[in-house]
Amino acid sequence: MAEKKTELPVVKKLLDRIVQSPQYLIALETRQAAEVLAQMRVLAMRGGTSIYLWEPQGGLASLRESGLYVPGSKRMTDALRYVLQSMHFGIYLFVDFDADLKPVDALLLRRIARLQGANERKLVFVGGHLELPEELDGMFERITAEDDERRPRRLRDGRRVSC
């Protein structure tokens, strides 16, 4: 049986939940990470939201402007420092996160989790089943993408709407 394709409205709801979260660290669990990232790219280009994707081979790259990488962000430590020092709102996606962190990375993640100020930055780990290090317990919010997809649709004024 083919997996159901993630729809743009579902990803828009996920993006809204990420932005509205009181936490700066978020674990977004989804079995369709590639599809969610593709839809996030569409939302970034249409809505102008600053969304970045970190990949070890290239570093942080803007989803709005394809191929535009942040210089010096290939290593995770450098990317986390960039997120910490950024003065602008942004959503930073890290896919297939490895829970075996270097001590400096864990320290930077704790500092990001405790950020204060008007220019919120959201660091989002995206993957199938995410295990974050124990030292981050209580510092992140866990969001499951499939919850929104499975939610039953109700009939309202003769048409189906999500709950």
Buried (B, 14 or more C-beta within 10 A) or exposed (E): EEEEEBEEEBBBBBBEBBEEBEBBBBBBBBBBBEBBBBBBBEBBBEEEBBBBBBBEEEBBBBBBEEEEBBEEBBEBBBBBBBBBEBEEEBBBBBBEBEEEBEEEBBBBBBBBBEBEEEEBBBBBBBBEEBEBBEEBEEBBBEBBBBEBBEEEEEEEEEEEEEE
